[in-house]
Amino acid sequence: MMFKINSIINKARTCAINDRGAAAVEFALIFPVFIMFVLGIIDFGRIYWIKSSMQFVVEQSTRHAMVNTSITEAALETYAYAQQTGVSASGAVFDADIDDSGAINYMTITGTYSFTFLTPLVGTTLTLDAKSVTPISED
């Protein structure tokens, strides 16, 4: 009986001293956190890139409206969609409106995009907006 107790104590002592597999356990604990950080960085990079691309499209479209003052809203929206080449925001919605209520007519172009995160735990969508306003003519 004494031999069995000493054997159990020796095995317990050996297990307590043995650190084989510790790196694998530490890796398993840290890896999911690391992946979340990497995906978060990628998501925020995508947000800023899409937002910047959409702002470029609406600004180009308002410049086009300044040069072509007789352009219709529908034609300007089509122009905005055409400017979107190479932009990842292929699901963006552009809208052009003419405000002719005052002495100066203004063309407002807005773009919206529903952004979906890659990070699994976020799980929400974010609406990205871009807007540009320019005067197009005087009454």
DSSP file (Angstrom, degrees, kcal/mol; ACC not computed):
  #  RESIDUE AA STRUCTURE BP1 BP2  ACC     N-H-->O    O-->H-N    N-H-->O    O-->H-N    TCO  KAPPA ALPHA  PHI   PSI    X-CA   Y-CA   Z-CA
    1    1 A M     >        0   0    0      0, 0.0     4,-1.8     0, 0.0     5,-0.2   0.000 360.0 360.0 360.0 -39.8    0.0    0.0    0.0
    2    2 A M  H  >  +     0   0    0      1,-0.2     4,-2.4     2,-0.2     5,-0.2   0.878 360.0  55.0 -64.8 -37.4    2.8    2.4    0.8
    3    3 A F  H  > S+     0   0    0      1,-0.2     4,-2.1     2,-0.2    -1,-0.2   0.899 106.6  51.0 -62.3 -40.2    4.4    1.6   -2.5
    4    4 A K  H  > S+     0   0    0      2,-0.2     4,-2.1     1,-0.2    -1,-0.2   0.881 110.1  48.9 -66.2 -39.8    1.2    2.6   -4.3
    5    5 A I  H  X S+     0   0    0     -4,-1.8     4,-2.4     2,-0.2    -1,-0.2   0.910 112.0  48.8 -67.3 -42.2    1.0    5.9   -2.4
    6    6 A N  H  X S+     0   0    0     -4,-2.4     4,-2.5     1,-0.2    -2,-0.2   0.878 110.4  52.1 -64.1 -36.8    4.6    6.7   -3.2
    7    7 A S  H  X S+     0   0    0     -4,-2.1     4,-2.3     2,-0.2    -2,-0.2   0.911 110.5  47.3 -65.1 -42.9    4.0    5.9   -6.9
    8    8 A I  H  X S+     0   0    0     -4,-2.1     4,-2.3     2,-0.2    -2,-0.2   0.912 112.8  48.9 -65.1 -42.3    1.0    8.2   -7.0
    9    9 A I  H  X S+     0   0    0     -4,-2.4     4,-2.5     2,-0.2    -2,-0.2   0.901 111.3  50.1 -64.8 -41.1    2.9   11.0   -5.3
   10   10 A N  H  X S+     0   0    0     -4,-2.5     4,-2.4     2,-0.2    -2,-0.2   0.904 110.9  49.0 -65.1 -40.6    5.8   10.5   -7.7
   11   11 A K  H  X S+     0   0    0     -4,-2.3     4,-2.4     2,-0.2    -2,-0.2   0.903 112.2  48.6 -64.7 -40.6    3.5   10.7  -10.8
   12   12 A A  H  X S+     0   0    0     -4,-2.3     4,-2.1     2,-0.2    -2,-0.2   0.904 111.6  49.4 -64.8 -41.3    1.9   13.8   -9.4
   13   13 A R  H  X S+     0   0    0     -4,-2.5     4,-1.7     1,-0.2    -2,-0.2   0.900 111.1  50.1 -64.6 -40.5    5.3   15.4   -8.8
   14   14 A T  H  X S+     0   0    0     -4,-2.4     4,-2.3     1,-0.2    -2,-0.2   0.901 110.8  49.0 -65.2 -41.6    6.4   14.4  -12.4
   15   15 A C  H  < S+     0   0    0     -4,-2.4    -1,-0.2     1,-0.2    -2,-0.2   0.878 109.8  51.8 -65.4 -37.5    3.2   16.0  -13.9
   16   16 A A  H  < S+     0   0    0     -4,-2.1    -1,-0.2     1,-0.2    -2,-0.2   0.846 116.0  40.4 -68.6 -33.0    3.7   19.2  -11.9
   17   17 A I  H  < S+     0   0    0     -4,-1.7     2,-0.3    -5,-0.2    -2,-0.2   0.799  95.1  94.2 -84.3 -30.7    7.2   19.5  -13.1
   18   18 A N     <  +     0   0    0     -4,-2.3    -4,-0.0    -5,-0.2     0, 0.0  -0.460  44.9 176.7 -69.0 125.5    6.6   18.4  -16.7
   19   19 A D    >   +     0   0    0     -2,-0.3     3,-1.8     2,-0.0     4,-0.3   0.139  29.9 135.8-115.9  18.4    5.9   21.4  -19.1
   20   20 A R  T 3  S+     0   0    0      1,-0.3    -2,-0.0     2,-0.1     0, 0.0  -0.481  74.6  20.7 -65.3 132.8    5.6   19.5  -22.3
   21   21 A G  T 3> S+     0   0    0     -2,-0.2     4,-1.9     3,-0.0    -1,-0.3   0.402  86.7 117.4  89.4  -3.2    2.7   20.8  -24.3
   22   22 A A  H <> S+     0   0    0     -3,-1.8     4,-2.5     1,-0.2     5,-0.2   0.889  74.7  52.6 -64.8 -38.3    2.6   24.1  -22.4
   23   23 A A  H  > S+     0   0    0     -4,-0.3     4,-2.5     1,-0.2    -1,-0.2   0.890 107.9  51.3 -64.9 -38.4    3.3   26.0  -25.7
   24   24 A A  H  > S+     0   0    0      2,-0.2     4,-2.2     1,-0.2    -1,-0.2   0.896 111.2  47.5 -66.3 -39.2    0.4   24.3  -27.4
   25   25 A V  H  X S+     0   0    0     -4,-1.9     4,-1.6     2,-0.2    -2,-0.2   0.916 112.8  48.4 -67.8 -43.1   -2.0   25.2  -24.6
   26   26 A E  H  X S+     0   0    0     -4,-2.5     4,-2.1     1,-0.2     5,-0.2   0.902 111.8  50.3 -63.5 -40.6   -0.8   28.8  -24.6
   27   27 A F  H  X S+     0   0    0     -4,-2.5     4,-2.8     1,-0.2    -1,-0.2   0.912 108.0  52.8 -62.5 -42.9   -1.2   29.0  -28.4
   28   28 A A  H  < S+     0   0    0     -4,-2.2    -1,-0.2     1,-0.2    -2,-0.2   0.822 112.2  45.8 -64.2 -30.5   -4.7   27.6  -28.2
   29   29 A L  H  < S+     0   0    0     -4,-1.6     4,-0.4    -5,-0.1    -1,-0.2   0.862 120.3  36.9 -78.4 -36.8   -5.6   30.3  -25.7
   30   30 A I  H  X S+     0   0    0     -4,-2.1     4,-2.3    -5,-0.1     3,-0.3   0.780  99.2  75.9 -89.3 -29.5   -4.1   33.2  -27.5
   31   31 A F  H  X S+     0   0    0     -4,-2.8     4,-2.6     1,-0.2     5,-0.2   0.879  93.4  50.0 -57.1 -46.3   -4.8   32.3  -31.2
   32   32 A P  H  > S+     0   0    0      0, 0.0     4,-2.0     0, 0.0    -1,-0.2   0.892 112.4  48.7 -61.4 -36.7   -8.5   33.2  -31.2
   33   33 A V  H  > S+     0   0    0     -4,-0.4     4,-2.0    -3,-0.3    -2,-0.2   0.917 111.5  50.1 -66.0 -42.8   -7.7   36.6  -29.7
   34   34 A F  H  X S+     0   0    0     -4,-2.3     4,-2.3     1,-0.2    -1,-0.2   0.915 109.9  49.9 -61.7 -44.4   -5.0   37.2  -32.2
   35   35 A I  H  X S+     0   0    0     -4,-2.6     4,-2.8     1,-0.2     5,-0.2   0.887 108.3  53.5 -63.2 -39.6   -7.3   36.2  -35.1
   36   36 A M  H  X S+     0   0    0     -4,-2.0     4,-2.2    -5,-0.2    -1,-0.2   0.904 109.4  48.9 -62.3 -40.7  -10.0   38.7  -33.8
   37   37 A F  H  X S+     0   0    0     -4,-2.0     4,-2.3     2,-0.2    -2,-0.2   0.925 112.2  48.0 -63.7 -44.3   -7.4   41.5  -33.8
   38   38 A V  H  X S+     0   0    0     -4,-2.3     4,-2.2     1,-0.2    -2,-0.2   0.934 113.4  46.4 -63.6 -46.7   -6.3   40.7  -37.3
   39   39 A L  H  X S+     0   0    0     -4,-2.8     4,-2.7     1,-0.2    80,-0.2   0.872 111.1  53.8 -64.3 -35.7   -9.8   40.5  -38.7
   40   40 A G  H  X S+     0   0    0     -4,-2.2     4,-2.4    -5,-0.2    -1,-0.2   0.904 108.4  48.9 -63.8 -41.4  -10.7   43.8  -36.8
   41   41 A I  H  X S+     0   0    0     -4,-2.3     4,-2.0     2,-0.2    -2,-0.2   0.914 112.4  48.5 -64.0 -42.6   -7.7   45.5  -38.5
   42   42 A I  H  X S+     0   0    0     -4,-2.2     4,-2.4     2,-0.2    -2,-0.2   0.917 110.9  51.3 -63.3 -43.2   -8.8   44.2  -41.9
   43   43 A D  H  X S+     0   0    0     -4,-2.7     4,-2.5     1,-0.2    -2,-0.2   0.929 110.5  46.9 -60.8 -46.7  -12.4   45.3  -41.2
   44   44 A F  H  X S+     0   0    0     -4,-2.4     4,-2.2     1,-0.2    -1,-0.2   0.860 111.2  52.7 -67.2 -33.3  -11.4   48.9  -40.3
   45   45 A G  H  X S+     0   0    0     -4,-2.0     4,-2.1    -5,-0.2    -1,-0.2   0.915 110.1  48.2 -63.5 -42.5   -9.1   49.1  -43.3
   46   46 A R  H  X S+     0   0    0     -4,-2.4     4,-2.7     2,-0.2     5,-0.3   0.900 109.4  53.7 -63.9 -41.0  -12.1   48.0  -45.5
   47   47 A I  H  X S+     0   0    0     -4,-2.5     4,-2.5     1,-0.2     5,-0.2   0.953 112.3  42.7 -58.4 -51.1  -14.3   50.6  -43.9
   48   48 A Y  H  X S+     0   0    0     -4,-2.2     4,-2.2     1,-0.2    -1,-0.2   0.861 114.7  50.7 -67.0 -34.9  -11.9   53.5  -44.6
   49   49 A W  H  X S+     0   0    0     -4,-2.1     4,-2.4     2,-0.2    -1,-0.2   0.932 113.6  43.6 -68.8 -45.2  -11.2   52.3  -48.1
   50   50 A I  H  X S+     0   0    0     -4,-2.7     4,-2.6     2,-0.2     5,-0.2   0.918 114.5  50.3 -65.8 -43.2  -14.9   52.0  -49.1
   51   51 A K  H  X S+     0   0    0     -4,-2.5     4,-2.1    -5,-0.3    -2,-0.2   0.919 113.1  46.0 -60.8 -44.6  -15.7   55.3  -47.4
   52   52 A S  H  X S+     0   0    0     -4,-2.2     4,-2.0    -5,-0.2    -1,-0.2   0.898 112.5  50.5 -66.0 -41.0  -12.9   57.0  -49.2
   53   53 A S  H  X S+     0   0    0     -4,-2.4     4,-2.0     2,-0.2    -2,-0.2   0.902 111.1  48.3 -64.0 -42.0  -13.8   55.4  -52.6
   54   54 A M  H  X S+     0   0    0     -4,-2.6     4,-2.3     2,-0.2     5,-0.2   0.898 109.8  52.1 -66.6 -39.6  -17.4   56.5  -52.2
   55   55 A Q  H  X S+     0   0    0     -4,-2.1     4,-2.1     1,-0.2    -1,-0.2   0.892 108.6  51.8 -63.5 -38.5  -16.5   60.0  -51.3
   56   56 A F  H  X S+     0   0    0     -4,-2.0     4,-2.5     2,-0.2    -1,-0.2   0.919 109.0  50.7 -61.5 -44.0  -14.3   60.1  -54.5
   57   57 A V  H  X S+     0   0    0     -4,-2.0     4,-2.2     1,-0.2    -2,-0.2   0.924 111.7  45.7 -62.6 -46.1  -17.2   58.9  -56.6
   58   58 A V  H  X S+     0   0    0     -4,-2.3     4,-2.0     1,-0.2    -1,-0.2   0.864 113.5  50.0 -69.4 -33.1  -19.6   61.6  -55.3
   59   59 A E  H  X S+     0   0    0     -4,-2.1     4,-2.0    -5,-0.2    -2,-0.2   0.904 110.7  49.1 -70.2 -39.8  -17.0   64.3  -55.7
   60   60 A Q  H  X S+     0   0    0     -4,-2.5     4,-2.1     1,-0.2    -2,-0.2   0.897 111.1  51.4 -62.5 -39.1  -16.3   63.3  -59.2
   61   61 A S  H  X S+     0   0    0     -4,-2.2     4,-1.9     1,-0.2    -2,-0.2   0.888 108.9  49.2 -67.8 -38.9  -20.0   63.3  -60.0
   62   62 A T  H  X S+     0   0    0     -4,-2.0     4,-1.9     2,-0.2    -1,-0.2   0.868 109.3  52.9 -69.5 -34.1  -20.5   66.8  -58.6
   63   63 A R  H  X S+     0   0    0     -4,-2.0     4,-1.7     2,-0.2    -2,-0.2   0.908 108.7  50.5 -63.0 -40.0  -17.6   68.0  -60.6
   64   64 A H  H  X S+     0   0    0     -4,-2.1     4,-2.5     1,-0.2    -2,-0.2   0.881 108.7  52.1 -64.0 -37.7  -19.3   66.5  -63.7
   65   65 A A  H  < S+     0   0    0     -4,-1.9     6,-0.2     1,-0.2    -1,-0.2   0.837 106.0  54.8 -67.7 -32.5  -22.5   68.3  -62.7
   66   66 A M  H  < S+     0   0    0     -4,-1.9     3,-0.3     1,-0.2    -1,-0.2   0.885 113.6  40.7 -66.7 -38.2  -20.6   71.6  -62.5
   67   67 A V  H  < S+     0   0    0     -4,-1.7     2,-0.8     1,-0.3    -2,-0.2   0.888 121.0  42.9 -77.5 -40.1  -19.3   71.2  -66.0
   68   68 A N    ><  +     0   0    0     -4,-2.5     3,-1.7    -5,-0.2    -1,-0.3  -0.735  68.4 171.8-108.0  81.8  -22.6   69.9  -67.5
   69   69 A T  T 3  S+     0   0    0     -2,-0.8    -1,-0.2    -3,-0.3    -4,-0.1   0.685  74.1  57.3 -68.5 -18.1  -25.2   72.1  -65.8
   70   70 A S  T 3  S+     0   0    0     -3,-0.1    -1,-0.3     2,-0.0     2,-0.1   0.314  78.1 125.5 -95.0  10.6  -28.0   70.8  -67.9
   71   71 A I    <   -     0   0    0     -3,-1.7     2,-0.1    -6,-0.2    -6,-0.0  -0.397  57.8-126.4 -71.1 144.5  -27.5   67.1  -66.8
   72   72 A T     >  -     0   0    0      1,-0.1     4,-2.0    -2,-0.1     5,-0.2  -0.422  19.6-112.2 -86.0 165.2  -30.5   65.4  -65.4
   73   73 A E  H  > S+     0   0    0      1,-0.2     4,-2.3     2,-0.2     5,-0.2   0.904 117.5  51.1 -63.0 -41.9  -30.6   63.6  -62.0
   74   74 A A  H  > S+     0   0    0      1,-0.2     4,-2.1     2,-0.2    -1,-0.2   0.900 110.2  48.8 -64.3 -41.1  -30.9   60.2  -63.6
   75   75 A A  H  > S+     0   0    0      1,-0.2     4,-2.0     2,-0.2    -1,-0.2   0.869 111.2  50.7 -66.8 -35.8  -28.0   60.8  -65.9
   76   76 A L  H  X S+     0   0    0     -4,-2.0     4,-2.3     2,-0.2    -2,-0.2   0.875 108.5  51.0 -70.8 -36.7  -25.9   62.0  -63.0
   77   77 A E  H  X S+     0   0    0     -4,-2.3     4,-2.2     2,-0.2    -2,-0.2   0.907 110.2  50.2 -64.5 -40.8  -26.7   58.9  -61.0
   78   78 A T  H  X S+     0   0    0     -4,-2.1     4,-1.9     1,-0.2    -2,-0.2   0.898 109.6  51.4 -62.4 -40.2  -25.7   56.7  -64.0
   79   79 A Y  H  X S+     0   0    0     -4,-2.0     4,-1.8     2,-0.2    -2,-0.2   0.903 108.1  52.2 -62.4 -41.6  -22.5   58.7  -64.2
   80   80 A A  H  < S+     0   0    0     -4,-2.3     4,-0.5     1,-0.2    -2,-0.2   0.918 109.1  48.9 -62.7 -43.2  -21.8   58.0  -60.5
   81   81 A Y  H >< S+     0   0    0     -4,-2.2     3,-0.8     1,-0.2    -1,-0.2   0.865 110.0  52.6 -64.0 -34.8  -22.3   54.3  -60.9
   82   82 A A  H >< S+     0   0    0     -4,-1.9     3,-0.9     1,-0.2    -1,-0.2   0.825 103.9  56.6 -70.2 -30.6  -19.9   54.4  -63.9
   83   83 A Q  T 3< S+     0   0    0     -4,-1.8    -1,-0.2     1,-0.2    -2,-0.2   0.580  87.2  82.7 -73.3  -9.1  -17.3   56.1  -61.8
   84   84 A Q  T X   +     0   0    0     -3,-0.8     3,-2.1    -4,-0.5    -1,-0.2   0.370  58.2 133.8 -80.3   4.1  -17.4   53.3  -59.3
   85   85 A T  T <  S+     0   0    0     -3,-0.9     3,-0.1     1,-0.3    -3,-0.0  -0.317  75.8  14.5 -61.3 135.2  -15.1   51.0  -61.3
   86   86 A G  T 3  S+     0   0    0      1,-0.3     2,-0.4     2,-0.0    -1,-0.3   0.416  97.5 124.6  80.8  -1.9  -12.4   49.4  -59.1
   87   87 A V    <   -     0   0    0     -3,-2.1    -1,-0.3     1,-0.1     3,-0.1  -0.748  58.8-145.4 -91.5 136.0  -14.4   50.3  -56.0
   88   88 A S  S    S+     0   0    0     -2,-0.4     2,-2.0     1,-0.2     3,-0.3   0.651  84.4  88.1 -75.0 -12.3  -15.2   47.5  -53.7
   89   89 A A    >   +     0   0    0      1,-0.2     3,-2.0   -39,-0.1    -1,-0.2  -0.316  44.5 148.4 -83.4  57.5  -18.5   49.2  -52.8
   90   90 A S  T 3   +     0   0    0     -2,-2.0    -1,-0.2     1,-0.3    -2,-0.1   0.670  69.1  59.0 -67.9 -13.9  -20.4   47.5  -55.6
   91   91 A G  T 3  S+     0   0    0     -3,-0.3    23,-0.3    23,-0.1    -1,-0.3   0.230  79.8 128.4 -94.9  14.1  -23.5   47.5  -53.5
   92   92 A A    <   -     0   0    0     -3,-2.0     2,-0.5    21,-0.1    21,-0.2  -0.383  49.4-146.5 -72.1 148.1  -23.4   51.3  -53.1
   93   93 A V  E     -A  112   0A   0     19,-2.7    19,-2.2    -2,-0.1     2,-0.4  -0.974  12.9-163.7-117.4 123.7  -26.5   53.3  -53.8
   94   94 A F  E     -A  111   0A   0     -2,-0.5     2,-0.4    17,-0.2    17,-0.2  -0.854   5.4-173.2-109.8 144.1  -26.1   56.8  -55.3
   95   95 A D  E     -A  110   0A   0     15,-2.6    15,-2.7    -2,-0.4     2,-0.4  -0.999   6.8-160.4-138.6 132.3  -28.8   59.5  -55.4
   96   96 A A  E     +A  109   0A   0     -2,-0.4     2,-0.4    13,-0.2    13,-0.2  -0.941  12.2 179.7-114.5 134.2  -28.7   62.9  -57.1
   97   97 A D  E     -A  108   0A   0     11,-2.7    11,-3.1    -2,-0.4     2,-0.5  -0.996  18.9-146.3-135.1 139.9  -31.0   65.7  -56.2
   98   98 A I  E     -A  107   0A   0     -2,-0.4     2,-0.8     9,-0.2     9,-0.2  -0.922   8.6-158.5-104.6 125.6  -31.4   69.3  -57.5
   99   99 A D  E     +A  106   0A   0      7,-3.2     7,-2.0    -2,-0.5     3,-0.3  -0.885  23.8 161.1-103.4 104.2  -32.4   71.9  -54.9
  100  100 A D        +     0   0    0     -2,-0.8     5,-0.1     5,-0.2    -1,-0.1  -0.063  40.4 106.8-112.8  32.3  -33.8   74.8  -56.9
  101  101 A S  S    S+     0   0    0      3,-0.1    -1,-0.2     2,-0.0     2,-0.1   0.701  76.6  45.5 -84.8 -19.1  -35.7   76.4  -54.1
  102  102 A G  S    S-     0   0    0      2,-0.5    37,-0.1    -3,-0.3     4,-0.0  -0.263 104.1 -81.8-109.6-163.1  -33.3   79.4  -53.7
  103  103 A A  S    S+     0   0    0     -2,-0.1    36,-2.6     1,-0.1     2,-0.4   0.780 116.8  49.5 -73.1 -27.4  -31.6   81.9  -55.9
  104  104 A I  E    S- B   0 138A   0     34,-0.2    -2,-0.5    35,-0.1     2,-0.4  -0.945  83.4-133.5-115.4 133.6  -28.8   79.4  -56.6
  105  105 A N  E     - B   0 137A   0     32,-3.3    31,-2.8    -2,-0.4    32,-1.1  -0.696  22.6-160.2 -84.6 135.4  -29.5   75.8  -57.7
  106  106 A Y  E     -AB  99 135A   0     -7,-2.0    -7,-3.2    -2,-0.4     2,-0.6  -0.931  10.6-148.1-118.1 140.8  -27.5   73.1  -55.9
  107  107 A M  E     -AB  98 134A   0     27,-3.1    27,-2.2    -2,-0.4     2,-0.5  -0.939  16.2-168.7-105.4 123.6  -26.8   69.6  -56.9
  108  108 A T  E     -AB  97 133A   0    -11,-3.1   -11,-2.7    -2,-0.6     2,-0.5  -0.959   3.3-172.6-114.7 126.3  -26.5   67.2  -54.0
  109  109 A I  E     -AB  96 132A   0     23,-2.7    23,-2.1    -2,-0.5     2,-0.4  -0.979   6.4-177.1-119.5 126.5  -25.1   63.7  -54.6
  110  110 A T  E     -AB  95 131A   0    -15,-2.7   -15,-2.6    -2,-0.5     2,-0.4  -0.911   8.5-164.8-121.7 149.5  -25.2   61.1  -51.8
  111  111 A G  E     -AB  94 130A   0     19,-2.8    19,-2.2    -2,-0.4     2,-0.4  -0.998   5.2-172.5-131.8 138.7  -23.9   57.6  -51.6
  112  112 A T  E     -AB  93 129A   0    -19,-2.2   -19,-2.7    -2,-0.4     2,-0.4  -0.966   2.4-176.6-129.9 148.8  -24.8   55.0  -49.1
  113  113 A Y  E     - B   0 128A   0     15,-1.9    15,-3.2    -2,-0.4     2,-0.9  -0.988  23.5-137.0-145.8 132.6  -23.3   51.5  -48.5
  114  114 A S  E     - B   0 127A   0     -2,-0.4     2,-0.4   -23,-0.3    13,-0.2  -0.816  27.8-156.2 -92.9 105.6  -24.3   48.8  -46.0
  115  115 A F  E     - B   0 126A   0     11,-3.6    11,-2.5    -2,-0.9     2,-0.5  -0.681   5.6-159.7 -89.5 131.0  -21.1   47.5  -44.7
  116  116 A T  E     - B   0 125A   0     -2,-0.4     9,-0.2     9,-0.2     2,-0.1  -0.946  19.5-126.2-111.4 129.0  -20.9   43.9  -43.2
  117  117 A F        -     0   0    0      7,-1.2     6,-0.1    -2,-0.5   -77,-0.1  -0.381   5.2-150.9 -73.0 147.4  -18.1   43.1  -40.9
  118  118 A L  S    S+     0   0    0    -79,-0.2    -1,-0.1    -2,-0.1   -78,-0.1   0.752  73.4  98.7 -81.5 -29.5  -15.8   40.1  -41.5
  119  119 A T  S >> S-     0   0    0    -80,-0.2     4,-1.1     1,-0.2     3,-0.8  -0.439  72.1-144.3 -64.0 123.2  -15.2   39.8  -37.7
  120  120 A P  T 34 S+     0   0    0      0, 0.0    -1,-0.2     0, 0.0    -3,-0.0   0.819  91.8  51.8 -64.0 -33.7  -17.6   37.0  -36.5
  121  121 A L  T 34 S+     0   0    0      1,-0.2    -2,-0.1     2,-0.1   -85,-0.0   0.714 101.8  59.9 -80.5 -19.1  -18.4   38.5  -33.1
  122  122 A V  T <4  +     0   0    0     -3,-0.8    -1,-0.2     1,-0.1     3,-0.1   0.982  68.0 168.0 -71.9 -56.5  -19.4   41.9  -34.4
  123  123 A G     <  +     0   0    0     -4,-1.1     2,-0.2     1,-0.2    -1,-0.1   0.514  35.1 109.8  62.8   7.8  -22.2   40.6  -36.6
  124  124 A T        -     0   0    0      0, 0.0    -7,-1.2     0, 0.0     2,-0.3  -0.641  63.1-124.3-107.9 169.1  -23.8   44.0  -37.3
  125  125 A T  E     -B  116   0A   0     -2,-0.2     2,-0.4    -9,-0.2    -9,-0.2  -0.851  16.8-152.5-110.1 153.2  -23.9   46.1  -40.4
  126  126 A L  E     -B  115   0A   0    -11,-2.5   -11,-3.6    -2,-0.3     2,-0.6  -0.981  12.0-135.0-125.5 133.1  -22.7   49.7  -40.6
  127  127 A T  E     -B  114   0A   0     -2,-0.4     2,-0.4   -13,-0.2   -13,-0.2  -0.808  18.5-159.5 -92.9 119.7  -24.1   52.3  -43.0
  128  128 A L  E     -B  113   0A   0    -15,-3.2   -15,-1.9    -2,-0.6     2,-0.3  -0.843  10.0-165.4 -99.2 133.4  -21.4   54.3  -44.7
  129  129 A D  E     -B  112   0A   0     -2,-0.4     2,-0.3   -17,-0.2   -17,-0.2  -0.902  12.7-176.8-121.0 146.6  -22.4   57.7  -46.2
  130  130 A A  E     +B  111   0A   0    -19,-2.2   -19,-2.8    -2,-0.3     2,-0.3  -0.993  10.2 179.4-137.7 142.0  -20.7   60.0  -48.6
  131  131 A K  E     +B  110   0A   0     -2,-0.3     2,-0.3   -21,-0.2   -21,-0.2  -1.000  10.6 178.4-147.2 141.9  -22.1   63.4  -49.7
  132  132 A S  E     -B  109   0A   0    -23,-2.1   -23,-2.7    -2,-0.3     2,-0.4  -0.986   7.1-167.9-144.7 135.6  -21.1   66.2  -52.0
  133  133 A V  E     +B  108   0A   0     -2,-0.3   -25,-0.2   -25,-0.2    -2,-0.0  -0.969  10.9 170.1-125.3 136.8  -22.9   69.5  -52.8
  134  134 A T  E     -B  107   0A   0    -27,-2.2   -27,-3.1    -2,-0.4     2,-0.3  -0.999  35.5-114.9-144.0 145.1  -22.1   72.0  -55.5
  135  135 A P  E     +B  106   0A   0      0, 0.0   -29,-0.3     0, 0.0     3,-0.1  -0.621  30.7 177.7 -75.6 138.5  -23.8   75.0  -57.0
  136  136 A I  E     -     0   0A   0    -31,-2.8     2,-0.3     1,-0.4   -30,-0.2   0.682  56.2 -11.7-115.6 -25.4  -24.8   74.4  -60.7
  137  137 A S  E     -B  105   0A   0    -32,-1.1   -32,-3.3     0, 0.0    -1,-0.4  -0.985  55.0-121.3-167.8 161.7  -26.6   77.5  -61.8
  138  138 A E  E      B  104   0A   0     -2,-0.3   -34,-0.2   -34,-0.2   -35,-0.1  -0.870 360.0 360.0-108.7 145.6  -28.2   80.7  -60.8
  139  139 A D              0   0    0    -36,-2.6   -35,-0.1    -2,-0.4    -1,-0.1   0.436 360.0 360.0 -85.2 360.0  -31.8   81.6  -61.5
